[in-house]
Amino acid sequence: MNHYVAVLYEEALQHRNSEEAVRLANYMRNQFEFIGLRAPQMKEVFKQHVKTYGLPAKEDLQMIITSLWELEEREMQTSGLYLLDLMKKQFTEDDLQLLEHIITTKPWWDTIDHIAKKHFGYYLERFPEHRQQIIDRWIASDNIWLIRSCILFQLGYKERTDVAMLEDIISRNCHTDEFFINKAIGWALREYAKQNPEKVLEITDKLPLSNLSRREALKHIGKK
């Protein structure tokens, strides 16, 4: 195991809480093991680790993140997200491979939604010349987590949202019964409705959205 990861792992294990680990595992449908640290606790452990050891060298980032994803406990993937938060400004084009790996490895909404908004969305703004090609390839993959990432990557873009691209992505993925896709469609439209509710109404009228997507998209339109 990479030394930086090994030390962080041992620091997290010092706070093991078996009862909380069971509760967290149940909440996540028992898909992952847990040490028993809720997000604020794990974030504090991570912050203290960085305060003591600093950030790793950029050339070690992919190895460290991959090592964190190999560990069983979900808190270690969470710490990998925190690390990417701090180092994403150093992304190069080659880091797309890393993002694709952590989206498709041990995927669930907790990691995917963070990566989509904070890392994948940032990457596509940094390297916009590759955006359409990546989106097309990920949608064609039929991997629901890659597709969900494509739907959600503009969360937080606000007035910078490429609404034509958003509508195109939704139109290509709305003919499905997949919960995580339909929920993402509704979420993306609900967020964009804060900028342009009229456009969201137009999209929901035009496209054959699921009831779930439509309900989520229109949740706050008309409300003060």
Sequence and secondary structure as in RCSB ss.txt:
>XXXX:A:sequence
MNHYVAVLYEEALQHRNSEEAVRLANYMRNQFEFIGLRAPQMKEVFKQHVKTYGLPAKEDLQMIITSLWELEERE
MQTSGLYLLDLMKKQFTEDDLQLLEHIITTKPWWDTIDHIAKKHFGYYLERFPEHRQQIIDRWIASDNIWLIRSC
ILFQLGYKERTDVAMLEDIISRNCHTDEFFINKAIGWALREYAKQNPEKVLEITDKLPLSNLSRREALKHIGKK
>XXXX:A:secstr
  HHHHHHHHHHHTT  HHHHHHHHHHTTT SB  S  HHHHHHHHHHHHHHH    GGGHHHHHHHHHHSSBHH
HHHHHHHHHHHHGGG  TTHHHHHHHHHHSS  HHHHHHIIIIIIHHHHHHSGGGHHHHHHHHHHTT HHHHHHH
HHTTTTTGGG  HHHHHHHHHHH S   HHHHHHHHHHHHHHTTT HHHHHHHHHHS   HHHHHHHTTTTT  
